Amino acid sequence: VDTDKYCYVMTYSFPCQDLSLAGKQKGMEKGSGTRSGMLWEVERILDECTELPQVLLMENVPEVIGSKNIKHFAKWLEKLESLGYHCYWEVLNGKDYGVPQNRERCFMVSVLGDYYYEFPQKIELEHKLKDLLENEVDEKYYLSDRAIKGIINSKFNCSTLEARTEKDGIMPTLCARDYKDPKIVAIPSRIRKLTPIECERLQTMPDNYTE
């Protein structure tokens, strides 16, 4: 595969449902059959490679190195090191890298051979949430008075409406379940949901990328 000419990068972001604090936290133990246990399919793929990728990039929720999962993460490190990889991992937050979203994720870079990797330095946040909002938004995205009262009284949102809106210009983490329980923002005198385009921007994607 011409690894002498090209650098091959393999990315893997296995399911987080069994790691996330929002889930049942069944873990990622090898042989457990959990969704997050799909990590070990990466082991199978690497074992079947005739030549290993020079760089591996992992991304997942911070709980992947939490107290309930750290021993299984350590076993994964042992496997990678046995294949000749040097691994470097760190929890990074999107708000520290130019995105007005409070989104922590654990990243690990594994480099084949005796190489060193250093994660990028934090950069100053130049944009706030309001800079990513659309100027004209369909009326369907605006909440009725009844919906607002429901959110305030909801057991999931009893910490007041402000907790679900922008704070210091930074948005709370966008979640997979946001299609059911979407994030909302306070616009002068009105409150509405984020639009798909605004969600794309908060994920650094081009407008209409998900269409």
C-alpha positions, 0 to 999 in steps of 0.5 A, spaced: 500 500 500 506 504 499 506 506 506 513 508 504 510 514 499 504 515 503 502 516 510 495 513 512 491 515 517 485 511 520 480 514 524 475 511 529 470 514 533 466 508 536 459 509 539 459 513 546 452 511 548 454 506 553 460 511 556 456 517 556 453 520 563 446 520 559 446 513 557 446 507 562 454 506 562 454 499 560 461 500 558 466 498 553 469 491 556 472 487 550 466 481 549 461 485 553 457 486 546 455 493 548 455 498 543 461 502 545 464 495 545 465 496 538 472 499 539 474 492 539 472 491 532 478 496 531 483 491 534 480 486 529 481 490 523 488 492 525 490 485 526 488 483 519 492 489 516 498 487 512 501 494 513 499 498 519 496 505 518 502 510 520 497 514 524 490 512 528 486 518 531 480 516 536 475 521 538 470 520 544 466 522 550 471 524 556 468 518 560 472 513 555 478 515 560 473 515 566 473 511 572 468 506 570 472 505 563 479 506 564 482 499 565 479 497 559 482 503 555 488 501 558 488 494 555 486 498 549 493 502 550 497 495 551 494 493 544 496 499 540 503 499 544 504 491 542 503 493 535 508 499 535 504 505 536 506 511 541 499 514 544 498 521 546 491 522 549 487 529 552 480 531 553 479 538 549 474 543 549 471 546 542 470 552 545 478 553 546 479 552 539 474 557 535 467 554 536 462 557 541 460 550 544 462 547 550 463 541 547 469 536 551 471 530 547 477 525 548 482 525 543 488 520 542 493 520 537 497 514 536 503 514 531 507 508 529 514 508 531 518 512 535 515 519 534 512 524 539 505 528 538 503 534 541 496 537 541 495 544 539 495 550 543 488 553 545 486 559 541 482 565 543 475 565 541 473 570 536 466 568 535 460 568 540 453 564 538 450 570 536 455 570 530 453 564 528 445 565 528 441 566 522 438 573 520 432 570 518 428 564 521 422 560 519 416 562 524 416 554 526 422 555 530 419 560 535 416 557 541 409 558 544 408 561 551 405 554 552 412 551 550 416 556 554 412 554 560 413 547 559 420 547 559 421 551 565 416 546 569 420 540 566 424 536 570 429 536 565 430 543 565 428 545 572 434 549 573 431 555 569 430 557 562 437 560 562 441 554 563 438 552 556 440 558 552 446 562 551 451 563 556 457 568 555 456 567 548 457 559 548 452 554 547 451 548 551 454 541 548 449 539 542 447 532 543 444 526 538 437 527 542 437 534 540 432 532 534 427 531 540 429 536 545 432 541 541 437 546 544 434 553 544 436 560 544 434 567 547 433 572 541 431 579 543 424 579 546 423 571 543 425 564 544 426 559 539 430 553 537 436 552 533 436 551 526 439 545 522 444 550 519 446 553 526 447 546 528 452 545 522 455 552 524 456 550 531 459 543 529 464 547 524 460 544 518 458 548 511 451 551 511 446 545 508 452 540 509 447 535 512 442 535 507 
